Amino acid sequence: MNILVFIKQVPDTNEVRIDPKTGTLIREGVPSIINPDDKNAIEEALRIKEEVGAKVTVVTMGPPQAEKALREALAMGVDEAVLLTDRAFAGADTWATSLVLAKAAEKLGYDLIFAGRQAIDGDTAQVGPEIAEHLNLPQVTYVEKVEVLDGEVRVRRALEDGYETLRVKLPCLLTCIKELNNPRYMNIYDIFTCYSKEIKVMGLSDLGLQKEEVGLLGSPTKVKKSFTKGPKAQGEKFDLPAHEAASIITEKLKGMHLI
Protein backbone atom coordinates (compact mmCIF):
# COMPACT_ATOMS: atom_id res chain seq x y z
CA MET A 1 0.00 0.00 0.00
CA ASN A 2 1.29 3.47 -0.92
CA ILE A 3 0.15 6.21 1.44
CA LEU A 4 0.65 9.89 0.66
CA VAL A 5 0.45 12.50 3.41
CA PHE A 6 0.17 16.16 2.46
CA ILE A 7 1.52 18.54 5.08
CA LYS A 8 2.14 22.27 5.38
CA GLN A 9 4.76 24.26 7.23
CA VAL A 10 2.97 27.11 9.01
CA PRO A 11 4.01 29.97 11.30
CA ASP A 12 3.56 29.25 14.99
CA THR A 13 0.32 31.08 15.74
CA ASN A 14 1.60 32.15 19.15
CA GLU A 15 4.13 34.33 17.32
CA VAL A 16 2.06 35.57 14.36
CA ARG A 17 2.17 39.27 13.55
CA ILE A 18 0.58 41.20 10.68
CA ASP A 19 2.17 44.09 8.82
CA PRO A 20 -0.21 47.05 9.40
CA LYS A 21 0.66 48.58 6.01
CA THR A 22 0.39 45.54 3.73
CA GLY A 23 -2.00 43.41 5.79
CA THR A 24 0.18 40.34 5.21
CA LEU A 25 1.80 37.96 7.69
CA ILE A 26 5.25 38.93 8.94
CA ARG A 27 7.15 35.65 8.61
CA GLU A 28 10.65 36.94 9.34
CA GLY A 29 11.77 35.83 12.78
CA VAL A 30 8.61 33.78 13.32
CA PRO A 31 9.25 30.07 14.07
CA SER A 32 7.61 27.56 11.74
CA ILE A 33 5.99 24.25 12.68
CA ILE A 34 4.20 21.39 10.97
CA ASN A 35 0.51 22.22 10.86
CA PRO A 36 -1.03 20.41 13.89
CA ASP A 37 -3.77 18.51 12.01
CA ASP A 38 -1.13 17.39 9.50
CA LYS A 39 0.81 15.75 12.32
CA ASN A 40 -2.26 13.67 13.08
CA ALA A 41 -2.31 12.68 9.40
CA ILE A 42 1.34 11.59 9.59
CA GLU A 43 0.70 9.59 12.74
CA GLU A 44 -2.26 7.76 11.24
CA ALA A 45 -0.26 6.83 8.14
CA LEU A 46 2.53 5.48 10.35
CA ARG A 47 0.04 3.54 12.47
CA ILE A 48 -1.37 1.87 9.35
CA LYS A 49 2.17 1.15 8.14
CA GLU A 50 2.92 -0.65 11.39
CA GLU A 51 -0.41 -2.47 11.39
CA VAL A 52 -0.79 -3.73 7.82
CA GLY A 53 2.40 -2.66 6.02
CA ALA A 54 2.70 0.40 3.78
CA LYS A 55 5.11 2.88 2.26
CA VAL A 56 4.52 6.38 3.63
CA THR A 57 5.52 9.43 1.60
CA VAL A 58 5.11 12.95 2.96
CA VAL A 59 4.68 15.82 0.49
CA THR A 60 4.69 19.57 1.01
CA MET A 61 4.54 22.60 -1.25
CA GLY A 62 6.55 25.61 -0.19
CA PRO A 63 9.86 27.49 -0.32
CA PRO A 64 13.16 25.62 0.16
CA GLN A 65 13.04 26.14 3.93
CA ALA A 66 9.95 23.89 4.08
CA GLU A 67 12.51 21.07 3.95
CA LYS A 68 12.70 21.43 7.73
CA ALA A 69 9.12 20.17 8.10
CA LEU A 70 9.92 17.22 5.85
CA ARG A 71 12.99 16.35 7.94
CA GLU A 72 10.80 16.33 11.04
CA ALA A 73 8.37 13.96 9.31
CA LEU A 74 11.28 11.69 8.35
CA ALA A 75 12.37 11.72 11.98
CA MET A 76 8.89 10.57 12.95
CA GLY A 77 9.38 7.49 10.75
CA VAL A 78 8.04 8.19 7.25
CA ASP A 79 9.82 6.50 4.36
CA GLU A 80 10.18 9.28 1.78
CA ALA A 81 9.72 13.04 1.55
CA VAL A 82 8.96 15.25 -1.45
CA LEU A 83 9.32 19.02 -1.66
CA LEU A 84 7.29 20.83 -4.32
CA THR A 85 9.03 24.14 -4.80
CA ASP A 86 9.18 26.63 -7.65
CA ARG A 87 9.01 30.40 -7.87
CA ALA A 88 5.96 29.93 -10.10
CA PHE A 89 4.07 28.42 -7.12
CA ALA A 90 4.33 31.63 -5.05
CA GLY A 91 1.09 33.37 -4.11
CA ALA A 92 -1.09 30.32 -4.70
CA ASP A 93 -4.59 30.21 -3.26
CA THR A 94 -6.26 26.93 -2.25
CA TRP A 95 -7.28 26.12 -5.84
CA ALA A 96 -3.78 26.53 -7.30
CA THR A 97 -2.22 24.78 -4.31
CA SER A 98 -4.53 21.78 -4.57
CA LEU A 99 -3.84 21.50 -8.30
CA VAL A 100 -0.08 21.28 -7.70
CA LEU A 101 -0.55 18.69 -4.94
CA ALA A 102 -2.93 16.64 -7.08
CA LYS A 103 -0.45 16.58 -9.97
CA ALA A 104 2.25 15.43 -7.55
CA ALA A 105 -0.02 12.63 -6.34
CA GLU A 106 -0.52 11.49 -9.93
CA LYS A 107 3.25 11.38 -10.46
CA LEU A 108 4.01 9.59 -7.19
CA GLY A 109 1.14 7.09 -7.13
CA TYR A 110 -1.09 6.32 -4.15
CA ASP A 111 -3.63 3.97 -2.61
CA LEU A 112 -4.62 6.24 0.25
CA ILE A 113 -4.12 9.97 0.81
CA PHE A 114 -4.16 11.75 4.17
CA ALA A 115 -4.27 15.49 4.82
CA GLY A 116 -4.99 17.63 7.84
CA ARG A 117 -8.48 19.07 8.20
CA GLN A 118 -7.20 22.63 7.78
CA ALA A 119 -4.11 24.78 8.24
CA ILE A 120 -3.92 27.15 11.19
CA ASP A 121 -2.65 30.04 9.04
CA GLY A 122 -5.56 29.99 6.57
CA ASP A 123 -8.33 27.99 8.28
CA THR A 124 -10.10 27.35 4.97
CA ALA A 125 -10.29 23.51 5.13
CA GLN A 126 -10.43 23.60 1.32
CA VAL A 127 -7.16 22.10 0.08
CA GLY A 128 -7.83 18.47 1.04
CA PRO A 129 -11.29 18.31 -0.57
CA GLU A 130 -10.04 20.17 -3.66
CA ILE A 131 -7.23 17.64 -4.13
CA ALA A 132 -9.85 14.88 -4.07
CA GLU A 133 -11.92 16.74 -6.68
CA HIS A 134 -8.91 17.19 -8.98
CA LEU A 135 -8.18 13.46 -8.70
CA ASN A 136 -11.85 12.41 -8.87
CA LEU A 137 -11.49 10.53 -5.59
CA PRO A 138 -14.04 9.73 -2.88
CA GLN A 139 -13.27 11.76 0.24
CA VAL A 140 -14.20 11.88 3.90
CA THR A 141 -13.48 14.94 6.03
CA TYR A 142 -13.20 15.40 9.81
CA VAL A 143 -12.03 11.81 10.30
CA GLU A 144 -11.56 10.68 13.90
CA LYS A 145 -11.05 6.92 13.39
CA VAL A 146 -9.68 4.78 10.53
CA GLU A 147 -9.74 1.02 10.00
CA VAL A 148 -8.15 -0.54 6.90
CA LEU A 149 -10.12 -3.43 5.41
CA ASP A 150 -9.68 -5.44 2.21
CA GLY A 151 -9.70 -2.83 -0.57
CA GLU A 152 -11.49 -0.22 1.51
CA VAL A 153 -11.40 1.75 4.75
CA ARG A 154 -13.99 2.13 7.46
CA VAL A 155 -13.89 5.60 8.99
CA ARG A 156 -15.71 7.49 11.68
CA ARG A 157 -16.44 11.09 10.79
CA ALA A 158 -17.09 13.74 13.43
CA LEU A 159 -20.28 15.79 13.16
CA GLU A 160 -21.51 18.69 15.26
CA ASP A 161 -24.01 16.50 17.07
CA GLY A 162 -22.34 13.07 16.91
CA TYR A 163 -20.58 11.04 14.27
CA GLU A 164 -21.19 8.81 11.25
CA THR A 165 -19.42 5.62 10.18
CA LEU A 166 -18.65 5.16 6.48
CA ARG A 167 -17.04 2.47 4.32
CA VAL A 168 -15.05 3.91 1.42
CA LYS A 169 -13.32 2.04 -1.39
CA LEU A 170 -9.65 2.68 -2.03
CA PRO A 171 -8.15 4.86 -3.36
CA CYS A 172 -9.62 7.73 -1.37
CA LEU A 173 -8.65 10.88 0.52
CA LEU A 174 -9.21 11.46 4.24
CA THR A 175 -8.75 14.69 6.20
CA CYS A 176 -7.81 14.27 9.85
CA ILE A 177 -8.69 16.01 13.10
CA LYS A 178 -6.81 16.01 16.40
CA GLU A 179 -9.15 13.46 17.97
CA LEU A 180 -7.86 10.81 15.55
CA ASN A 181 -4.67 10.09 17.52
CA ASN A 182 -1.74 11.47 19.49
CA PRO A 183 1.24 12.16 17.19
CA ARG A 184 4.43 10.43 18.30
CA TYR A 185 7.67 12.14 19.21
CA MET A 186 10.69 11.83 16.95
CA ASN A 187 13.07 9.13 18.13
CA ILE A 188 16.81 9.70 18.53
CA TYR A 189 17.89 7.29 15.80
CA ASP A 190 15.58 8.82 13.19
CA ILE A 191 16.59 12.34 14.20
CA PHE A 192 20.19 11.50 13.29
CA THR A 193 19.41 9.52 10.13
CA CYS A 194 16.78 11.92 8.72
CA TYR A 195 19.52 14.32 7.61
CA SER A 196 21.21 11.66 5.51
CA LYS A 197 18.01 10.83 3.61
CA GLU A 198 17.36 12.41 0.23
CA ILE A 199 14.41 14.71 -0.19
CA LYS A 200 12.99 14.58 -3.71
CA VAL A 201 12.44 18.04 -5.20
CA MET A 202 9.83 18.63 -7.90
CA GLY A 203 9.06 21.85 -9.74
CA LEU A 204 6.71 23.17 -12.39
CA SER A 205 8.18 21.20 -15.29
CA ASP A 206 8.25 17.95 -13.28
CA LEU A 207 4.51 18.16 -12.76
CA GLY A 208 3.62 19.00 -16.36
CA LEU A 209 1.92 22.27 -15.43
CA GLN A 210 1.98 25.72 -17.05
CA LYS A 211 2.81 28.99 -15.25
CA GLU A 212 -0.67 30.35 -15.80
CA GLU A 213 -2.17 27.36 -13.93
CA VAL A 214 -0.28 27.85 -10.67
CA GLY A 215 0.78 30.47 -8.15
CA LEU A 216 -0.70 33.93 -8.27
CA LEU A 217 -1.55 33.65 -11.98
CA GLY A 218 -3.61 30.51 -11.44
CA SER A 219 -5.39 31.73 -8.31
CA PRO A 220 -8.98 32.95 -8.74
CA THR A 221 -9.15 34.02 -5.07
CA LYS A 222 -7.95 37.52 -4.26
CA VAL A 223 -7.48 38.65 -0.64
CA LYS A 224 -8.65 42.24 -0.30
CA LYS A 225 -7.41 42.84 3.22
CA SER A 226 -6.00 41.05 6.27
CA PHE A 227 -6.08 42.51 9.75
CA THR A 228 -5.77 41.59 13.41
CA LYS A 229 -8.77 41.55 15.69
CA GLY A 230 -9.08 44.77 17.64
CA PRO A 231 -8.95 44.87 21.45
CA LYS A 232 -12.16 44.33 23.37
CA ALA A 233 -13.86 47.33 24.88
CA GLN A 234 -13.71 47.68 28.65
CA GLY A 235 -16.55 45.80 30.30
CA GLU A 236 -18.97 46.85 33.01
CA LYS A 237 -18.94 45.40 36.50
CA PHE A 238 -22.09 45.28 38.62
CA ASP A 239 -21.39 45.09 42.34
CA LEU A 240 -24.99 44.27 43.23
CA PRO A 241 -26.97 41.40 44.72
CA ALA A 242 -27.13 38.50 42.24
CA HIS A 243 -30.80 38.92 41.30
CA GLU A 244 -30.41 42.63 40.59
CA ALA A 245 -27.25 42.12 38.52
CA ALA A 246 -28.96 39.32 36.56
CA SER A 247 -31.90 41.61 35.72
CA ILE A 248 -29.60 44.38 34.48
CA ILE A 249 -27.53 41.96 32.37
CA THR A 250 -30.70 40.44 30.91
CA GLU A 251 -32.00 43.82 29.84
CA LYS A 252 -28.67 44.76 28.27
CA LEU A 253 -28.57 41.49 26.29
CA LYS A 254 -32.13 42.09 25.09
CA GLY A 255 -31.14 45.58 24.00
CA MET A 256 -28.30 44.07 21.95
CA HIS A 257 -30.78 41.56 20.47
CA LEU A 258 -28.68 38.65 21.78
CA ILE A 259 -31.60 37.13 23.66
Buried (B, 14 or more C-beta within 10 A) or exposed (E): BBBBBBBBBBBEEEEBEEEEEEEEBBBEEBEBBBBBBBBBBBBBBBBBBEEEEBBBBBBBBBBEEBBBBBBBBBBBBBBBBBBBBBEBBEEBBBBBBBBBBBBBBEEBEBBBBBBBBBBBBBEBBBBBBBBBBBBEBBBBBBBBBBEBEEEBBEBBBBEEEEBEEBEBEBBBBBBBBBBBBEBEEBEEEBBEEBEEBEBBBBBBEBBEBEBEBBBBEBBEEEEEEEEEEEEEEEEEEEEEEEEEEEEEEEEEEEEEEEE
